[in-house]
């Protein structure tokens, strides 16, 4: 399933939604772990597994090159299958890790909660 870029995005199952901060710049994205793709978009991939977990769960955030739109998802380690981690007791540590990362991106003025 290919998701379109939107000005507001959130993770499946979460009640929180985010948009890019109005002051975000290309260097702000790079300083916070985003990598520029060959097409000029920015991507952020972070492993959000619990310490003892063998599952490969990644937080994936993609930002358009014009810094206007984004999309967010949690995926398998290879990024091919979208996973829903919210609302599952076995994923509580994963959800905490995701919330911590998103909180940091809000603090650094990459994202803002809507």
C-alpha positions as CSV (number, residue, x, y, z in Angstrom):
1,X,0.0,0.0,0.0
2,X,1.5,3.3,-1.1
3,X,0.6,6.3,1.1
4,X,0.4,9.7,-0.3
5,X,2.2,12.6,1.3
6,X,-0.1,14.9,3.3
7,X,0.3,18.1,5.2
8,X,-0.8,16.2,8.4
9,X,0.2,12.7,9.2
10,X,0.0,10.2,12.1
11,X,0.6,6.6,12.8
12,X,-2.1,4.0,12.4
13,X,-3.9,3.5,15.7
14,X,-2.6,6.6,17.3
15,X,-4.8,9.6,18.2
16,X,-1.9,12.0,17.7
17,X,-1.2,13.7,14.4
18,X,1.7,15.8,13.3
19,X,2.7,18.3,10.6
20,X,6.1,19.8,9.7
21,X,7.0,22.7,11.9
22,X,6.7,26.0,10.1
23,X,10.3,26.8,10.7
24,X,11.8,23.5,9.6
25,X,14.8,23.7,7.2
26,X,16.7,21.2,5.3
27,X,19.7,21.4,7.7
28,X,17.2,20.9,10.6
29,X,16.2,17.6,9.1
30,X,19.7,16.5,8.5
31,X,20.8,17.5,12.0
32,X,18.0,15.3,13.4
33,X,18.8,12.1,11.5
34,X,17.0,12.5,8.2
35,X,18.8,11.5,5.1
36,X,18.3,13.1,1.7
37,X,17.3,10.8,-1.1
38,X,18.5,11.0,-4.7
39,X,15.2,12.7,-5.5
40,X,15.6,15.4,-2.9
41,X,13.1,14.1,-0.4
42,X,14.1,13.3,3.2
43,X,13.7,10.0,5.0
44,X,14.0,9.0,8.7
45,X,14.3,5.3,9.6
46,X,14.7,4.2,13.2
47,X,14.6,0.9,14.9
48,X,12.0,1.1,17.7
49,X,12.2,-2.5,19.1
50,X,12.2,-3.4,22.7
51,X,15.7,-4.4,23.8
52,X,15.2,-8.1,23.9
53,X,12.9,-8.2,20.8
54,X,13.8,-10.1,17.7
55,X,11.1,-8.4,15.7
56,X,12.3,-5.7,13.3
57,X,10.0,-2.7,13.8
58,X,11.0,0.6,12.2
59,X,9.6,4.1,12.5
60,X,9.6,5.6,9.0
61,X,9.0,9.3,8.3
62,X,9.3,10.7,4.8
63,X,9.3,14.4,4.0
64,X,8.8,15.9,0.6
65,X,11.6,18.0,-0.9
66,X,9.5,21.1,-0.7
67,X,9.2,20.6,3.1
68,X,5.5,20.9,2.9
69,X,4.2,17.4,3.3
70,X,5.1,14.2,5.1
71,X,4.0,10.6,5.8
72,X,4.6,8.4,8.8
73,X,4.4,4.7,9.4
74,X,5.7,1.8,11.4
75,X,7.0,-1.0,9.3
76,X,8.8,-4.3,9.3
77,X,12.7,-4.1,9.3
78,X,12.8,-4.2,5.5
79,X,10.2,-1.4,5.2
80,X,7.9,-3.4,3.0
81,X,5.0,-4.1,5.3
82,X,3.1,-1.5,7.5
83,X,2.5,-2.6,11.1
84,X,0.0,-1.2,13.6
85,X,1.6,-1.1,17.0
86,X,-0.8,1.1,19.0
87,X,-3.4,-0.6,21.2
88,X,-1.5,-3.9,21.6
89,X,-0.2,-4.8,25.0
90,X,2.8,-6.7,23.5
91,X,3.9,-3.5,21.7
92,X,3.9,-1.1,24.8
93,X,7.7,-0.7,24.8
94,X,7.7,0.0,21.0
95,X,5.0,2.6,21.4
96,X,7.0,4.3,24.2
97,X,10.1,4.4,22.0
98,X,8.1,5.9,19.1
99,X,6.5,8.5,21.4
100,X,10.0,9.4,22.8
101,X,11.4,9.9,19.2
102,X,8.4,12.0,18.1
103,X,8.6,14.1,21.3
104,X,12.2,14.8,20.5
105,X,11.4,15.8,16.9
106,X,8.7,18.2,18.3
107,X,11.2,19.7,20.7
108,X,13.7,20.2,17.9
109,X,11.0,22.0,15.8
110,X,11.0,19.4,13.1
111,X,7.4,18.4,13.8
112,X,4.5,19.9,15.6
113,X,1.5,18.1,17.1
114,X,-1.8,19.1,15.5
